[in-house]
Amino acid sequence: MTLLVPQASDILASLGQEVFVWDLASDAIQWGDQAGQIFAGIPPERLASGAEFSKLIEPAQSIRTAALAQTSAVHGADGTPYRVEYGVRMSASEPLLWIEETGRWFAGPDGRPVRAQGIVRVNNERHARDEELVRLARLDPLTGELNRTHLIAALAEAIEESTRFRSTAAFMLVGIDHLARVNDAFGFDVADAVILDIAKRIRARLRGGDVLGRFSGNKFGLILKNCTIDDMNVAAERFLAGIRDDVVPTRSGPVSVTASIGAVSVPRYARNADEAVNRAHETLDAAKRRRAGSFGIWRPNAERDAQRRVNIRVTDEIVTALNERRIVLAYEPVVAAASREGAFYECLVRMEQGDGSTLLAPDIVPVAERLGLIRLVDHRVLELVVAELAASPHVQLSLNISPDTTMDPDWWASIESLMLAHPGVAERLIVEITETVAIQDIDDVRAFVGRLKHFGSRIAIDDFGAGYTSFRNLRKLGVDIVKIDGAFVQNITHSADDRAFVHTLIDLARRLDIKTVAEWVQDEEAANLLRDWGCDFIQGRLIGLASAERPWGAPPDSALPAAG
């Protein structure tokens, strides 16, 4: 049998390839026999010269000549290699044909290209893959809407456009309310179904030209162009009603959800994307706090702005005080109710000012908690307390830690390191946590208490009585001391209700073998009542207020039982 060998041109054509020679002096291009098959629909005259062919090329008509100019001439018979990719099409209505051109050019006496020859290859598949990858990189994989990066880029572009054309746009953040509950009740796949359905509902209610993107797990960002504040109210209600009025069908059954919206007018109240996002986020948070399913628009607020300036200043002051070691301790004595012998000292934080004045704990702690600085303050207080305990072997001290610190791994790392570095200190340390922390998550707090007691430290519940923790929980937690809230103690000589309440707390604590401390003891009459009821320790104005001077000259007698 005779094997029929196809022509080389047929083989090239079957592979989507064609050869060419380009004479740059005359600009003539000579193609192989199959150019019409490769460039289907393009008249031969449009392929006959470099100038005519370049008119078909995208993105830049000069891309072929630029490719030759960007390579350094290699003199010799083999010429200089080059490679370039471009698109070719007859008109805007025609599909783009992606071409990969590989060849060599040859220099004349002056070193410039005079001739090029090579192969062009149709490469649509690769570019289709590239375009798909680009598309996927722009979109959220769950909803198919813009991802956060490209949403923010679109927002920046919309703000610039609105500024240039003196128009008004809106940026909205739509937050699905209580999505975590759906996660907990049905699982993440059902929560994803809710997110996808909400995206479709919002998309269906957008106008042409508006932009939708997924900002985060339960939040969508909307860019509404040519949108006044009145338009924002109408649009927001349209979105909210579309979300709340119908249940979301899922494989686990129908799920009812609501959403809240925070919005800001741009560029009127936000000159850039970061400002728009921050203000929409702030307004969304305020709307959620007010009521699930509500809507808010950001507006200037002189009082809020003034408070922020104060926050910035106080933040700087606290950080500077930490760096300059101006966070110090004051010591308030706690004594045995019966003998008035010293038991321990509660360490209270103070911040020394540059003008010689001192800020007290009520001035520092709430602000530090609100601004996210309390962890730093608690770390410093822990260092100071442990240093005092190490320097004074017979002193017992207590320190308060904020709710955020109880679960802070860095605080745990610090206390473990300090306890190992200073043997014997842990047994003389009492850590006070507020009653509100104790009742928030019993299991977590129980683990916290257990770790501290493992060191040998004791645990006190501060402000006891305000949160109505059950004594069963106290027993479960294994606390050593309860400090009865001074708001109840200070009026026991005048209020029968407070007398009954405090007396009952002391009696129940005694039955559970938990020591009691009465705070804010003002006078001898109150102290005697507390002693008679069996309260173990008292502190307050009668005993002595906190002092920055170390009160111990000789080691105080400890009236507390050993930890165990």
Buried (B, 14 or more C-beta within 10 A) or exposed (E): EEEEEEEEBEEBBEEBBBBBBBBBEEBEBEBBBBBBBBBEEBEEEBBBBBEBBBEBBBEEBEBBBEBBEEBEBEEEEEBBEBEBBBBBBBEEEEEBBBBBBBBBBBBEEEEEBBBBBBBBBBBBEEBEEEEEEEEEEBBBEEBBBBBBEBBBBBBBEBBEEBBEEEBBBBBBBBBBBBBEEBBEEBBEEBBBBBBBBBBBBBBEBBEEEBBBBBBEBBBBBBBBBBBBBEBBEEBBEEBBEBBBEEEBEBEEEEBEBBBBBBBBBBBBBBEBBEBBBBBBBBBBBBBBEEEBBBBBBBEEEEEEEEEEEEEEEBBEBBEEBBEEEBBBBBBBBBBBBBEBEBBBBBBBBBBBEEEEEBBEBEBBBEBBBEBEBBBBBBBBBBBBBBBBBBEBEEBBBBBBBBBBBBBBEEBBEBBEEBBEEBEEBBBBBBBBBBBBBBBEEBEEBBEBBEEBBEBBBBBBBBBBBBBEBEBEBBEBBEBBBBBBBBEBBBBBBEEEEBBEBBBEBBEBBBEEEBBBBBBBBBEEEBBEBBBEBBBBBBBBEBBEEBEEEEBBEEEBEBBBEEBE
